[in-house]
């Protein structure tokens, strides 16, 4: 889901921010799925899912920037 903006639009700064927003929406949706499956507190499940996903995305972006220049 997060890469859909790059398949539909030209790669610009706007497309990058659409990618960030779609990734956030996907992480929130996964948090809802986790909440529904586990019955834990809603804000905790969404918050943890978004936090872990954000850290993983930042690490991947950083590694890509280092490797790709």
PyMOL Python script that loads the backbone (N, CA, C, O; Angstrom):
from pymol import cmd

cmd.read_pdbstr("""\
ATOM      1  N   UNK A   1       0.807  -1.200   0.000  1.00  0.00           N
ATOM      2  CA  UNK A   1       0.000   0.000   0.000  1.00  0.00           C
ATOM      3  C   UNK A   1       0.853   1.269   0.000  1.00  0.00           C
ATOM      4  O   UNK A   1       0.536   2.204  -0.735  1.00  0.00           O
ATOM      5  N   UNK A   2       1.904   1.336   0.781  1.00  0.00           N
ATOM      6  CA  UNK A   2       2.661   2.590   0.822  1.00  0.00           C
ATOM      7  C   UNK A   2       3.294   2.989  -0.513  1.00  0.00           C
ATOM      8  O   UNK A   2       3.514   4.178  -0.744  1.00  0.00           O
ATOM      9  N   UNK A   3       3.589   2.049  -1.382  1.00  0.00           N
ATOM     10  CA  UNK A   3       4.238   2.394  -2.647  1.00  0.00           C
ATOM     11  C   UNK A   3       3.258   2.796  -3.741  1.00  0.00           C
ATOM     12  O   UNK A   3       3.688   3.199  -4.822  1.00  0.00           O
ATOM     13  N   UNK A   4       1.980   2.702  -3.498  1.00  0.00           N
ATOM     14  CA  UNK A   4       0.978   3.025  -4.508  1.00  0.00           C
ATOM     15  C   UNK A   4       1.170   4.426  -5.101  1.00  0.00           C
ATOM     16  O   UNK A   4       1.040   4.571  -6.316  1.00  0.00           O
ATOM     17  N   UNK A   5       1.475   5.472  -4.306  1.00  0.00           N
ATOM     18  CA  UNK A   5       1.671   6.794  -4.935  1.00  0.00           C
ATOM     19  C   UNK A   5       2.757   6.805  -6.008  1.00  0.00           C
ATOM     20  O   UNK A   5       2.638   7.537  -6.991  1.00  0.00           O
ATOM     21  N   UNK A   6       3.811   6.011  -5.841  1.00  0.00           N
ATOM     22  CA  UNK A   6       4.873   5.981  -6.850  1.00  0.00           C
ATOM     23  C   UNK A   6       4.456   5.229  -8.113  1.00  0.00           C
ATOM     24  O   UNK A   6       5.014   5.466  -9.184  1.00  0.00           O
ATOM     25  N   UNK A   7       3.487   4.328  -8.000  1.00  0.00           N
ATOM     26  CA  UNK A   7       2.989   3.644  -9.187  1.00  0.00           C
ATOM     27  C   UNK A   7       2.018   4.522  -9.975  1.00  0.00           C
ATOM     28  O   UNK A   7       1.881   4.367 -11.188  1.00  0.00           O
ATOM     29  N   UNK A   8       1.348   5.440  -9.285  1.00  0.00           N
ATOM     30  CA  UNK A   8       0.313   6.241  -9.926  1.00  0.00           C
ATOM     31  C   UNK A   8       0.764   7.637 -10.333  1.00  0.00           C
ATOM     32  O   UNK A   8       0.173   8.230 -11.235  1.00  0.00           O
ATOM     33  N   UNK A   9       1.801   8.180  -9.688  1.00  0.00           N
ATOM     34  CA  UNK A   9       2.206   9.556  -9.913  1.00  0.00           C
ATOM     35  C   UNK A   9       3.689   9.650 -10.244  1.00  0.00           C
ATOM     36  O   UNK A   9       4.451   8.708 -10.022  1.00  0.00           O
ATOM     37  N   UNK A  10       4.084  10.798 -10.778  1.00  0.00           N
ATOM     38  CA  UNK A  10       5.494  11.064 -11.028  1.00  0.00           C
ATOM     39  C   UNK A  10       6.239  11.193  -9.694  1.00  0.00           C
ATOM     40  O   UNK A  10       5.659  11.683  -8.725  1.00  0.00           O
ATOM     41  N   UNK A  11       7.490  10.773  -9.617  1.00  0.00           N
ATOM     42  CA  UNK A  11       8.246  10.885  -8.361  1.00  0.00           C
ATOM     43  C   UNK A  11       8.650  12.335  -8.062  1.00  0.00           C
ATOM     44  O   UNK A  11       9.644  12.828  -8.594  1.00  0.00           O
ATOM     45  N   UNK A  12       7.888  12.998  -7.226  1.00  0.00           N
ATOM     46  CA  UNK A  12       8.168  14.375  -6.814  1.00  0.00           C
ATOM     47  C   UNK A  12       8.157  14.435  -5.294  1.00  0.00           C
ATOM     48  O   UNK A  12       7.933  13.423  -4.630  1.00  0.00           O
ATOM     49  N   UNK A  13       8.400  15.621  -4.745  1.00  0.00           N
ATOM     50  CA  UNK A  13       8.316  15.794  -3.291  1.00  0.00           C
ATOM     51  C   UNK A  13       6.903  15.510  -2.796  1.00  0.00           C
ATOM     52  O   UNK A  13       6.720  14.923  -1.730  1.00  0.00           O
ATOM     53  N   UNK A  14       5.910  15.924  -3.567  1.00  0.00           N
ATOM     54  CA  UNK A  14       4.512  15.683  -3.185  1.00  0.00           C
ATOM     55  C   UNK A  14       4.225  14.175  -3.106  1.00  0.00           C
ATOM     56  O   UNK A  14       3.543  13.707  -2.194  1.00  0.00           O
ATOM     57  N   UNK A  15       4.753  13.436  -4.072  1.00  0.00           N
ATOM     58  CA  UNK A  15       4.568  11.987  -4.072  1.00  0.00           C
ATOM     59  C   UNK A  15       5.210  11.359  -2.843  1.00  0.00           C
ATOM     60  O   UNK A  15       4.650  10.436  -2.251  1.00  0.00           O
ATOM     61  N   UNK A  16       6.385  11.855  -2.457  1.00  0.00           N
ATOM     62  CA  UNK A  16       7.046  11.342  -1.262  1.00  0.00           C
ATOM     63  C   UNK A  16       6.165  11.546  -0.034  1.00  0.00           C
ATOM     64  O   UNK A  16       6.021  10.633   0.779  1.00  0.00           O
ATOM     65  N   UNK A  17       5.569  12.743   0.112  1.00  0.00           N
ATOM     66  CA  UNK A  17       4.727  13.000   1.285  1.00  0.00           C
ATOM     67  C   UNK A  17       3.428  12.208   1.236  1.00  0.00           C
ATOM     68  O   UNK A  17       2.876  11.868   2.282  1.00  0.00           O
ATOM     69  N   UNK A  18       2.930  11.909   0.041  1.00  0.00           N
ATOM     70  CA  UNK A  18       1.780  11.000  -0.070  1.00  0.00           C
ATOM     71  C   UNK A  18       2.169   9.598   0.376  1.00  0.00           C
ATOM     72  O   UNK A  18       1.376   8.900   1.007  1.00  0.00           O
ATOM     73  N   UNK A  19       3.391   9.187   0.046  1.00  0.00           N
ATOM     74  CA  UNK A  19       3.902   7.896   0.487  1.00  0.00           C
ATOM     75  C   UNK A  19       3.984   7.849   2.014  1.00  0.00           C
ATOM     76  O   UNK A  19       3.595   6.856   2.629  1.00  0.00           O
ATOM     77  N   UNK A  20       4.490   8.920   2.620  1.00  0.00           N
ATOM     78  CA  UNK A  20       4.574   8.985   4.085  1.00  0.00           C
ATOM     79  C   UNK A  20       3.173   8.885   4.697  1.00  0.00           C
ATOM     80  O   UNK A  20       2.971   8.160   5.671  1.00  0.00           O
ATOM     81  N   UNK A  21       2.218   9.606   4.133  1.00  0.00           N
ATOM     82  CA  UNK A  21       0.847   9.582   4.662  1.00  0.00           C
ATOM     83  C   UNK A  21       0.205   8.206   4.480  1.00  0.00           C
ATOM     84  O   UNK A  21      -0.480   7.720   5.380  1.00  0.00           O
ATOM     85  N   UNK A  22       0.420   7.576   3.327  1.00  0.00           N
ATOM     86  CA  UNK A  22      -0.177   6.253   3.113  1.00  0.00           C
ATOM     87  C   UNK A  22       0.478   5.205   4.011  1.00  0.00           C
ATOM     88  O   UNK A  22      -0.187   4.265   4.445  1.00  0.00           O
ATOM     89  N   UNK A  23       1.762   5.355   4.294  1.00  0.00           N
ATOM     90  CA  UNK A  23       2.428   4.449   5.227  1.00  0.00           C
ATOM     91  C   UNK A  23       1.851   4.620   6.629  1.00  0.00           C
ATOM     92  O   UNK A  23       1.597   3.636   7.323  1.00  0.00           O
ATOM     93  N   UNK A  24       1.646   5.861   7.042  1.00  0.00           N
ATOM     94  CA  UNK A  24       1.030   6.123   8.345  1.00  0.00           C
ATOM     95  C   UNK A  24      -0.360   5.522   8.434  1.00  0.00           C
ATOM     96  O   UNK A  24      -0.718   4.924   9.449  1.00  0.00           O
ATOM     97  N   UNK A  25      -1.144   5.679   7.377  1.00  0.00           N
ATOM     98  CA  UNK A  25      -2.496   5.107   7.365  1.00  0.00           C
ATOM     99  C   UNK A  25      -2.447   3.582   7.450  1.00  0.00           C
ATOM    100  O   UNK A  25      -3.262   2.970   8.141  1.00  0.00           O
ATOM    101  N   UNK A  26      -1.496   2.972   6.751  1.00  0.00           N
ATOM    102  CA  UNK A  26      -1.356   1.517   6.807  1.00  0.00           C
ATOM    103  C   UNK A  26      -0.953   1.054   8.200  1.00  0.00           C
ATOM    104  O   UNK A  26      -1.437   0.026   8.673  1.00  0.00           O
ATOM    105  N   UNK A  27      -0.076   1.796   8.860  1.00  0.00           N
ATOM    106  CA  UNK A  27       0.333   1.429  10.219  1.00  0.00           C
ATOM    107  C   UNK A  27      -0.822   1.578  11.206  1.00  0.00           C
ATOM    108  O   UNK A  27      -0.986   0.747  12.099  1.00  0.00           O
ATOM    109  N   UNK A  28      -1.612   2.619  11.052  1.00  0.00           N
ATOM    110  CA  UNK A  28      -2.790   2.783  11.918  1.00  0.00           C
ATOM    111  C   UNK A  28      -3.775   1.639  11.676  1.00  0.00           C
ATOM    112  O   UNK A  28      -4.346   1.100  12.624  1.00  0.00           O
ATOM    113  N   UNK A  29      -3.974   1.272  10.418  1.00  0.00           N
ATOM    114  CA  UNK A  29      -4.869   0.154  10.108  1.00  0.00           C
ATOM    115  C   UNK A  29      -4.364  -1.147  10.731  1.00  0.00           C
ATOM    116  O   UNK A  29      -5.152  -1.931  11.260  1.00  0.00           O
ATOM    117  N   UNK A  30      -3.056  -1.376  10.669  1.00  0.00           N
ATOM    118  CA  UNK A  30      -2.494  -2.567  11.312  1.00  0.00           C
ATOM    119  C   UNK A  30      -2.674  -2.515  12.828  1.00  0.00           C
ATOM    120  O   UNK A  30      -2.897  -3.544  13.466  1.00  0.00           O
ATOM    121  N   UNK A  31      -2.577  -1.322  13.399  1.00  0.00           N
ATOM    122  CA  UNK A  31      -2.836  -1.168  14.825  1.00  0.00           C
ATOM    123  C   UNK A  31      -4.260  -1.540  15.184  1.00  0.00           C
ATOM    124  O   UNK A  31      -4.505  -2.177  16.208  1.00  0.00           O
ATOM    125  N   UNK A  32      -5.211  -1.137  14.329  1.00  0.00           N
ATOM    126  CA  UNK A  32      -6.614  -1.517  14.545  1.00  0.00           C
ATOM    127  C   UNK A  32      -6.799  -3.027  14.460  1.00  0.00           C
ATOM    128  O   UNK A  32      -7.530  -3.615  15.257  1.00  0.00           O
ATOM    129  N   UNK A  33      -6.136  -3.650  13.494  1.00  0.00           N
ATOM    130  CA  UNK A  33      -6.233  -5.109  13.361  1.00  0.00           C
ATOM    131  C   UNK A  33      -5.664  -5.784  14.605  1.00  0.00           C
ATOM    132  O   UNK A  33      -6.249  -6.734  15.126  1.00  0.00           O
ATOM    133  N   UNK A  34      -4.532  -5.294  15.072  1.00  0.00           N
ATOM    134  CA  UNK A  34      -3.926  -5.863  16.284  1.00  0.00           C
ATOM    135  C   UNK A  34      -4.850  -5.685  17.483  1.00  0.00           C
ATOM    136  O   UNK A  34      -5.024  -6.610  18.277  1.00  0.00           O
ATOM    137  N   UNK A  35      -5.442  -4.501  17.616  1.00  0.00           N
ATOM    138  CA  UNK A  35      -6.374  -4.234  18.717  1.00  0.00           C
ATOM    139  C   UNK A  35      -7.557  -5.201  18.660  1.00  0.00           C
ATOM    140  O   UNK A  35      -7.977  -5.743  19.682  1.00  0.00           O
ATOM    141  N   UNK A  36      -8.082  -5.408  17.465  1.00  0.00           N
ATOM    142  CA  UNK A  36      -9.226  -6.302  17.307  1.00  0.00           C
ATOM    143  C   UNK A  36      -8.856  -7.745  17.632  1.00  0.00           C
ATOM    144  O   UNK A  36      -9.669  -8.486  18.184  1.00  0.00           O
ATOM    145  N   UNK A  37      -7.644  -8.142  17.295  1.00  0.00           N
ATOM    146  CA  UNK A  37      -7.216  -9.517  17.516  1.00  0.00           C
ATOM    147  C   UNK A  37      -6.825  -9.784  18.964  1.00  0.00           C
ATOM    148  O   UNK A  37      -7.032 -10.888  19.467  1.00  0.00           O
ATOM    149  N   UNK A  38      -6.260  -8.780  19.641  1.00  0.00           N
ATOM    150  CA  UNK A  38      -5.732  -9.024  20.979  1.00  0.00           C
ATOM    151  C   UNK A  38      -6.618  -8.498  22.097  1.00  0.00           C
ATOM    152  O   UNK A  38      -6.577  -9.011  23.216  1.00  0.00           O
ATOM    153  N   UNK A  39      -7.419  -7.481  21.805  1.00  0.00           N
ATOM    154  CA  UNK A  39      -8.261  -6.896  22.841  1.00  0.00           C
ATOM    155  C   UNK A  39      -7.510  -5.975  23.789  1.00  0.00           C
ATOM    156  O   UNK A  39      -8.048  -5.571  24.820  1.00  0.00           O
ATOM    157  N   UNK A  40      -6.259  -5.638  23.445  1.00  0.00           N
ATOM    158  CA  UNK A  40      -5.497  -4.701  24.268  1.00  0.00           C
ATOM    159  C   UNK A  40      -6.087  -3.299  24.106  1.00  0.00           C
ATOM    160  O   UNK A  40      -7.013  -3.099  23.320  1.00  0.00           O
ATOM    161  N   UNK A  41      -5.557  -2.343  24.843  1.00  0.00           N
ATOM    162  CA  UNK A  41      -6.050  -0.969  24.743  1.00  0.00           C
ATOM    163  C   UNK A  41      -5.795  -0.416  23.343  1.00  0.00           C
ATOM    164  O   UNK A  41      -4.730  -0.624  22.762  1.00  0.00           O
ATOM    165  N   UNK A  42      -6.784   0.285  22.817  1.00  0.00           N
ATOM    166  CA  UNK A  42      -6.735   0.778  21.442  1.00  0.00           C
ATOM    167  C   UNK A  42      -5.552   1.711  21.203  1.00  0.00           C
ATOM    168  O   UNK A  42      -4.775   1.495  20.273  1.00  0.00           O
ATOM    169  N   UNK A  43      -5.408   2.735  22.023  1.00  0.00           N
ATOM    170  CA  UNK A  43      -4.325   3.692  21.802  1.00  0.00           C
ATOM    171  C   UNK A  43      -2.952   3.051  21.942  1.00  0.00           C
ATOM    172  O   UNK A  43      -2.013   3.433  21.243  1.00  0.00           O
ATOM    173  N   UNK A  44      -2.832   2.085  22.836  1.00  0.00           N
ATOM    174  CA  UNK A  44      -1.546   1.411  23.003  1.00  0.00           C
ATOM    175  C   UNK A  44      -1.186   0.608  21.761  1.00  0.00           C
ATOM    176  O   UNK A  44      -0.054   0.686  21.284  1.00  0.00           O
ATOM    177  N   UNK A  45      -2.127  -0.158  21.234  1.00  0.00           N
ATOM    178  CA  UNK A  45      -1.823  -0.997  20.074  1.00  0.00           C
ATOM    179  C   UNK A  45      -1.500  -0.150  18.842  1.00  0.00           C
ATOM    180  O   UNK A  45      -0.566  -0.452  18.099  1.00  0.00           O
ATOM    181  N   UNK A  46      -2.276   0.906  18.635  1.00  0.00           N
ATOM    182  CA  UNK A  46      -2.002   1.775  17.496  1.00  0.00           C
ATOM    183  C   UNK A  46      -0.672   2.493  17.700  1.00  0.00           C
ATOM    184  O   UNK A  46       0.147   2.556  16.783  1.00  0.00           O
ATOM    185  N   UNK A  47      -0.456   3.030  18.888  1.00  0.00           N
ATOM    186  CA  UNK A  47       0.781   3.751  19.169  1.00  0.00           C
ATOM    187  C   UNK A  47       2.018   2.890  18.998  1.00  0.00           C
ATOM    188  O   UNK A  47       2.993   3.319  18.381  1.00  0.00           O
ATOM    189  N   UNK A  48       1.987   1.684  19.537  1.00  0.00           N
ATOM    190  CA  UNK A  48       3.141   0.790  19.401  1.00  0.00           C
ATOM    191  C   UNK A  48       3.383   0.412  17.949  1.00  0.00           C
ATOM    192  O   UNK A  48       4.526   0.381  17.494  1.00  0.00           O
ATOM    193  N   UNK A  49       2.316   0.126  17.224  1.00  0.00           N
ATOM    194  CA  UNK A  49       2.456  -0.265  15.825  1.00  0.00           C
ATOM    195  C   UNK A  49       3.034   0.881  14.997  1.00  0.00           C
ATOM    196  O   UNK A  49       3.929   0.672  14.178  1.00  0.00           O
ATOM    197  N   UNK A  50       2.523   2.084  15.213  1.00  0.00           N
ATOM    198  CA  UNK A  50       3.024   3.242  14.473  1.00  0.00           C
ATOM    199  C   UNK A  50       4.472   3.536  14.869  1.00  0.00           C
ATOM    200  O   UNK A  50       5.293   3.847  14.007  1.00  0.00           O
ATOM    201  N   UNK A  51       4.793   3.443  16.150  1.00  0.00           N
ATOM    202  CA  UNK A  51       6.152   3.719  16.607  1.00  0.00           C
ATOM    203  C   UNK A  51       7.152   2.734  16.005  1.00  0.00           C
ATOM    204  O   UNK A  51       8.175   3.143  15.457  1.00  0.00           O
ATOM    205  N   UNK A  52       6.861   1.452  16.105  1.00  0.00           N
ATOM    206  CA  UNK A  52       7.781   0.437  15.570  1.00  0.00           C
ATOM    207  C   UNK A  52       7.900   0.578  14.058  1.00  0.00           C
ATOM    208  O   UNK A  52       9.002   0.495  13.516  1.00  0.00           O
ATOM    209  N   UNK A  53       6.792   0.789  13.378  1.00  0.00           N
ATOM    210  CA  UNK A  53       6.824   0.957  11.923  1.00  0.00           C
ATOM    211  C   UNK A  53       7.607   2.185  11.506  1.00  0.00           C
ATOM    212  O   UNK A  53       8.330   2.155  10.510  1.00  0.00           O
ATOM    213  N   UNK A  54       7.467   3.277  12.268  1.00  0.00           N
ATOM    214  CA  UNK A  54       8.196   4.500  11.963  1.00  0.00           C
ATOM    215  C   UNK A  54       9.693   4.312  12.152  1.00  0.00           C
ATOM    216  O   UNK A  54      10.486   4.750  11.319  1.00  0.00           O
ATOM    217  N   UNK A  55      10.080   3.668  13.233  1.00  0.00           N
ATOM    218  CA  UNK A  55      11.507   3.405  13.472  1.00  0.00           C
ATOM    219  C   UNK A  55      12.073   2.530  12.353  1.00  0.00           C
ATOM    220  O   UNK A  55      13.163   2.800  11.847  1.00  0.00           O
ATOM    221  N   UNK A  56      11.351   1.502  11.971  1.00  0.00           N
ATOM    222  CA  UNK A  56      11.813   0.629  10.887  1.00  0.00           C
ATOM    223  C   UNK A  56      11.933   1.392   9.569  1.00  0.00           C
ATOM    224  O   UNK A  56      12.894   1.197   8.825  1.00  0.00           O
ATOM    225  N   UNK A  57      10.972   2.250   9.282  1.00  0.00           N
ATOM    226  CA  UNK A  57      11.014   3.035   8.048  1.00  0.00           C
ATOM    227  C   UNK A  57      12.196   4.005   8.056  1.00  0.00           C
ATOM    228  O   UNK A  57      12.868   4.174   7.039  1.00  0.00           O
ATOM    229  N   UNK A  58      12.448   4.640   9.197  1.00  0.00           N
ATOM    230  CA  UNK A  58      13.570   5.572   9.282  1.00  0.00           C
ATOM    231  C   UNK A  58      14.908   4.857   9.120  1.00  0.00           C
ATOM    232  O   UNK A  58      15.812   5.369   8.460  1.00  0.00           O
ATOM    233  N   UNK A  59      15.033   3.684   9.716  1.00  0.00           N
ATOM    234  CA  UNK A  59      16.271   2.910   9.560  1.00  0.00           C
ATOM    235  C   UNK A  59      16.456   2.512   8.092  1.00  0.00           C
ATOM    236  O   UNK A  59      17.551   2.640   7.545  1.00  0.00           O
ATOM    237  N   UNK A  60      15.387   2.033   7.461  1.00  0.00           N
ATOM    238  CA  UNK A  60      15.481   1.635   6.049  1.00  0.00           C
ATOM    239  C   UNK A  60      15.817   2.840   5.168  1.00  0.00           C
ATOM    240  O   UNK A  60      16.624   2.723   4.246  1.00  0.00           O
ATOM    241  N   UNK A  61      15.211   3.984   5.441  1.00  0.00           N
ATOM    242  CA  UNK A  61      15.495   5.196   4.671  1.00  0.00           C
ATOM    243  C   UNK A  61      16.960   5.624   4.869  1.00  0.00           C
ATOM    244  O   UNK A  61      17.639   6.014   3.918  1.00  0.00           O
ATOM    245  N   UNK A  62      17.426   5.543   6.112  1.00  0.00           N
ATOM    246  CA  UNK A  62      18.811   5.907   6.408  1.00  0.00           C
ATOM    247  C   UNK A  62      19.799   4.987   5.710  1.00  0.00           C
ATOM    248  O   UNK A  62      20.778   5.459   5.131  1.00  0.00           O
ATOM    249  N   UNK A  63      19.562   3.695   5.754  1.00  0.00           N
ATOM    250  CA  UNK A  63      20.446   2.748   5.095  1.00  0.00           C
ATOM    251  C   UNK A  63      20.425   2.992   3.579  1.00  0.00           C
ATOM    252  O   UNK A  63      21.469   2.950   2.928  1.00  0.00           O
ATOM    253  N   UNK A  64      19.250   3.243   3.030  1.00  0.00           N
ATOM    254  CA  UNK A  64      19.158   3.541   1.606  1.00  0.00           C
ATOM    255  C   UNK A  64      19.921   4.795   1.228  1.00  0.00           C
ATOM    256  O   UNK A  64      20.566   4.847   0.181  1.00  0.00           O
ATOM    257  N   UNK A  65      19.846   5.810   2.083  1.00  0.00           N
ATOM    258  CA  UNK A  65      20.574   7.051   1.822  1.00  0.00           C
ATOM    259  C   UNK A  65      22.077   6.834   1.882  1.00  0.00           C
ATOM    260  O   UNK A  65      22.820   7.410   1.088  1.00  0.00           O
ATOM    261  N   UNK A  66      22.529   6.008   2.815  1.00  0.00           N
ATOM    262  CA  UNK A  66      23.961   5.739   2.946  1.00  0.00           C
ATOM    263  C   UNK A  66      24.455   4.896   1.763  1.00  0.00           C
ATOM    264  O   UNK A  66      25.484   5.203   1.162  1.00  0.00           O
ATOM    265  N   UNK A  67      23.729   3.860   1.444  1.00  0.00           N
ATOM    266  CA  UNK A  67      24.148   2.942   0.368  1.00  0.00           C
ATOM    267  C   UNK A  67      23.969   3.581  -1.006  1.00  0.00           C
ATOM    268  O   UNK A  67      24.833   3.465  -1.875  1.00  0.00           O
ATOM    269  N   UNK A  68      22.845   4.251  -1.188  1.00  0.00           N
ATOM    270  CA  UNK A  68      22.539   4.799  -2.507  1.00  0.00           C
ATOM    271  C   UNK A  68      23.116   6.184  -2.748  1.00  0.00           C
ATOM    272  O   UNK A  68      23.128   6.663  -3.882  1.00  0.00           O
ATOM    273  N   UNK A  69      23.588   6.822  -1.703  1.00  0.00           N
ATOM    274  CA  UNK A  69      24.192   8.146  -1.858  1.00  0.00           C
ATOM    275  C   UNK A  69      23.185   9.179  -1.822  1.00  0.00           C
ATOM    276  O   UNK A  69      23.509  10.361  -1.938  1.00  0.00           O
TER     277      UNK A  69
END
""", "prot")
cmd.dss("prot")
cmd.show_as("cartoon", "prot")
cmd.util.cbc("prot")
cmd.orient("prot")
